[in-house]
């Protein structure tokens, strides 16, 4: 029998734009986080699978949900996450929210405006941050700042991969009204280099996303767990650098991902900055105030 795990793309937690259960996270949390990641990655790969028809994708996503809720034992990633949740007496709500997003990916190929895109992020990105905060026993008062960062990370990814998503999946996350305002068309995403109207649209969206990421700047001031705070600082540093690249470059023809050396440099800088901030009790500085 083919299981959902057999349809994985081969992408792992080490291939993401942000750290997943890195050495910064306490070992006692890593097994649960990796079980969550494997479940989510499997569902994401199903939604993006180039050879499955939409009905089969939805069937498999429904199967993952059913087994996460205890109705079956055939899907290893669902069973593993169900057991990991049970060990910590945690509900599966964040994983269920993510399944909602993957169903949207199967059924919705275009977004009309920024609000629709943020609604998608409510299910595709925000549950990840909320899950991490819950795992560490943090207050739900940290959710709004986390939501902003997670949505910003998701939109960074949409902008980075806009050409690939269009060519491979006919899926466009760039809002229709933003394209129209710049005089751009969806078909321009299929070109090797962004025409001027499309590039203008992409840069405007990146600038708007930079403002969204700024809304999450205060997250670490409310996070008590030191190691989680370090991981958040690293994630924010990556997101800030990527959104700056997206405001300056063309994702269709130029590099808008971080190199291993850049990842290392930004990680070290973020770790030093967050450690120092916590040592003296400073509030997280805005990017402009920090001169980033």
N, C-alpha and C positions, 0 to 999 in steps of 0.2 A: 504494500500500500504506500502510495506517495503521501508524505506528510508535508505540512506547511514548511518545515525546516529544510526539506529537500529543494525548495524554491528560492533559498537564500541567494543573494547576489554575490556573496563572498566578502562583502564589506563587514568589517568588525569595528569594535569600539575604538581601536587604534587608528581608524581612518576618518574619524569625525573632525569637524572644525573646532572642537572643544574637547577638553579632557573628560573621560568617562571612567569613574571609579579609579582615578589615578592614585599614586602613592600618597597623595595629600589626604585622601579620605581614610578615616579609621578602618582598619581591617575588619572590624566587626560589622561594618555596613556593606562591604564590597560584594559579598555573595548575593545579597538582595538586589543591589543596584545592577549587577551584571545579569541577574535573572530578568529584571525589568527591561534592561537594554536588549537582551536577546529576544524577548517576546516582541518588543516594539520594532526592532530591526526586521524581524521575520514578517510582521504584519505590513511594514512599510515596503519591503521587497515584493510582497504579494501585490500590493496596490500598484506598484511600478513595473510589474513583470511584463515584458514586451510580447509574450506569446499567449498569455491567458486572456480569455474574453471577460468582459465585465461581470457577467453572471457568475462565472467560476471564481473570480476574485471575491465577490461579495459572499459567496457560499463559504469560502475558506475563512474569511474574516469572521463570519457568523460562527463557524466551528471553533475558532480560537476563543471567541467570547464565551461560547457555551462551556468549553472545557476549563476556561479560567474560573467560571462560576460553579464548577464541580460536576458538569454533565458530560462525563467521558474521560478516557485516559489515553487517547491515541496521539495527542499532539504534545510532544515533549516540552516545548517551550511554555505552553500554557500550564501544563501540570507542574513544572518546576516553579513557575511564578506563583501559582496558587498555593503551593506548599510553603514557599518563602514568605508570602503574605501571612499565612496561617501561623507560622512560627513567631511572627512579630505582632499578631493580632491586628493587622492593618487591612482596611477595606481595599477593594480593587478599583476604586472610582477613577483614579488617574489613568490607569491602563484602559479602562472602558472609554474614557473621554478621547484617548488617542485613537481607539478603534473608530470612533465617530469621524475623526479627521481622515482616516484612511478610506472610509467609505465615501467621504466627500471627494477624495482624490479620484476615486473610480468614476463618480457620477458627475462631477463638476469640473469643467475644463477652462472656464473663464470667470473673472471677477470684475464686477462693475465699478467698484470704487474702493477707497482705502478702508472704509468701515467693513465692507465684506471681507477684505483681506484680514483685518484684525479679528473678525468673527472666526475665520478659519484658524488663525493663530491661537484663539481661545481653546481650541481642541487639539491642534497639532503641535503646539510648543509650550504653552503655559502649564499644562499638566506635568511636564517634566520637571520644571522648577518647583512646583508645589509638592511633587513626590519627594524630591531631594530634601526639601525643608521638613516635610513630615517625617522622613526617615531619621532626621537628626533632632526631632523633637522641638523644632522651632515654632514660634507663634504664627498663626495665620495672618497677623498684622503685617508680616513680611511679604505676603502674597502680591500686593499691587506692584511693588518695586520689582519683584521677581518676574511678574507677568510682563512688565515692560522690557526687561532684559531678554527674556525668552522669545517674545515676539520679535524683538530686534534681531536676535540671532537667526530666527527663521527667515525674516525678510532679507537679511544679508545673504543667506543661502539661496533664496529665490532669485536675487539679483545676480549672484555669481553664476548660477546655472540656468539663466533664462533662455539661452540659446539651446542648450542641451535638452531642457524640458520641452521646448517647443518641437524640436526636431524628432526627439525619440518618443514623446508621449502626446504631442499636440496639446500640451497643458501650459497655460499661460497664467501666471500669478500677477503680472503687471496689470493694474486696474485699467479698464477700458477708458475711463474718463481721463486718466493721466496720459495715456497714449494719445487720445484725441486732442487734448489741450496742447500737446507738443507737436501735433501734426504727424505723428508716427502711426504705423500700422503693425498689426500682429505679424504680418508676413515678413517684415524687416528682420525679425528674429532669426530667420533662416539664412541670413547673409553672413559672409565671413567677417565682415566688419560693420559696426553699427553706422547707418546713415546719420547725418547730423540731427534730424528730429528725434530719432530713437535714443541717441546718446544724450541729448538734452533731457529726455524723459527719465532715463536711467539715473542721471546725476541728480535730478530733482527728487526722485524717490529715495536715493541714497541720503540726501541731505535731510529729508523728512525722517528717515530711519535713524539718523544720527541723533535727532532731537528725541526720538522715542527711547533710544538707549540711554540718553541723559536722564530720562525720567526714572530709570532704575539705579542711578548712581548711589542712592542712599541705602541700598539693600544691606550692605555689610554693617551699617550702623545698628541694624536690628537683629543681626545674626550673632548668636552667642557662641556657637561652636567654632573654635579657632581654626581647625583644619578645614572645615567647610568654607570659612571666610577666605582662607588662602585660595581655595579652588575657585571661588567666585571671583576673586581679584584677577586670577589668571584668565578666566573666561571673559571678563570685562575687557582686559587688555587686548585679547585676541579680537574681540568684536569691534573695539575702537579702531584698531589698525585696519581691519578689513573694510569697515565702513568708510574710512578715509581713502583707501584704495578705490573703492567703488565710486567715490565722488570725483576721482581724478582720472580713472582709466576706463577703457572699453572692455566689458566682460566678454564680448564676442571675439576680440582679437588680442587682448592683453592679459597678463597674469593678474588675477585678483584673489589668489590664495596665498597663504603664508608658507614660506620655505621652512625646512627644518631648523635652519639657523635663526630665522626670524622668530619661530615658535619658542626656541630656547631663550633668546634674548628678551622677548616680551614676558616670558614666564619668570625669569630671574628678576626683572625689574618689578613685576607685579608682586612677587613674593616679598621682596625687600620693602616695597612701599606699604603693603598691608601689615607686615610685621611691625614696621615702625609706627604706623597709624595706631595700631592697637596698643603699642607700648606707651604712647603718650595720650591716647584717648581722643584723637582728632576725629572729626566727622569726615567721611569720604569727600575729597575735593572734587569739584566739577572739573571736566576736562579742560575748559578754558582757564580756570583758575590755576590748574596744575601746569598749564602751558603745553598740553599734549598736542 
